[in-house]
Amino acid sequence: MRPKRNGAITALLACLSSATVVVMFTTGESKAVGSATGPQQAVDESQYIGSEACQTCHDASFQSWKNTAMGKAFLDHPKTQLERKGCEACHGPGRAHLESGGDVTAIKRFGEKAPLSVPEQNELCLQCHEKGARLFWDGSTHESRGVACVTCHQVMQPNIPSLRFAEPLTGNRQFVKQTKMEVCFQCHPLRRAQVQRSAHMPFREGKVTCTDCHNPHGTPNPKLLIESTVNEGCYKCHAERRGPFLWEHPPVLENCMNCHEAHGSSRPQLLKAAMPRLCQQCHIEARHPTTPQLATTRFAFNRGCTNCHSQVHGSNHPSGVRLHR
């Protein structure tokens, strides 16, 4: 009797396992469909009229949008049910808008004057753009300050670097955001001024841009830095400063921006202050008198500390304890 009882228990467990697998598979499938369709899934499908109907009245906007990466993906190679809706994937079903003769309140609109709040506008974008570089968007500096996706991104027209203005889509000239740097400068005018200084990162030359160091969509690091520390970001281009060195210079090891202003400076090498003033912020000048005159002089004008201490970032020479040449 014991073998039969064990067999019955085994069969029962097998059935329960199968049922669990079916339930898990069904739940996962339902969730996948929901994520593809987003907030549009509860809307009556008969309310959708198709992008061709939108093109009838908005041909200029449609022709411009279809040449963007988003337009090509939605119109030429749609992969999800949401992408197949075309214009209505973002603006919502258009039947009420069409039958009302173009009532703008009958569709979802974007921008500062749109009735949708910034989180509601961003939610529509995040239906497709919820992963990748936007993993830390929720709770980031820009998200918490009410920055909308459309504040930086233009969806309805391709970005044309050679044009600063585009001819009308709605009757008014519209600004075309040319570069990432120009977009950031809308809210960061101090950085715009620093980039115009004599010593600067090669922003103006187009060799470096803001997103080389910062991720505007959020990171777990301070200042939206891509790397975990300032130094790690600097070392991507300045690998010779990484070390390790036999003789380390503590402020360098701590943070490059103890001495340098990363965005631009009026002094050589992006220094925050001229030498020897910069060095004398940490090193007491009275303990380094080289002439009788300097013993009573607060700052050694016209003398650079790096004339002697040239290996200021660190030295590997056995006699380089003072970071000499």
CORLINVEN-V490239 format. One line per field, one symbol per residue. ss: DSSP state (H for helix, E for strand, L for the rest). phi: phi as a letter, one per 30 degrees, with the letter a starting at -180 (. if undefined). Layout:
ss = ???
phi = ???
This chain:
ss = LHHHHHHHHHHHHHHHHHHHHHHHHHHHHHHHHHHHHHHHLLLLHHHLLLHHHHHHHLHHHHHHHLLLHHHHHHHLLLLLLLHHHLLHHHHLLLHHHHHLLLLHHHLLLLLLLLLLLHHHHHHHHLLLLLLHHHLLLLLLHHHHLLLLHHHHLLLLLLLLLLLLEELLLLLLLEELLLLHHHHHHLLLHHHHHHHLLLEELLLLLLLLLHHHLELLLLLLLHHHELLLLHHHHHHLLLHHHLLLLLEELHHHHHLHHHLELLLEELLHHHELLLLLLLHHHLLLHHHHLLLHHHHLLLLLLLLLHHHLLLLLLEELLLLLLLLLL
phi = .dddddddddddddddddddddddddddddddddddciddddddddddcjdddddecbddddddddcddddddddcbdcbdddddieddcciecddddddijddddbdbbjdcddddeddddddddecccbidcdcddidedddcidceddccccdbddcddccbcdecbjcdbdcddbddddddecbddddddddddcadddddidbbeddcccddjbdcdhhddddbdddddddccddcdidcdcdceddddaeddcccddlbdcdhhddbddceddddccddddbdcbedddccdbddibceddccdcddkbcdeccdchdd
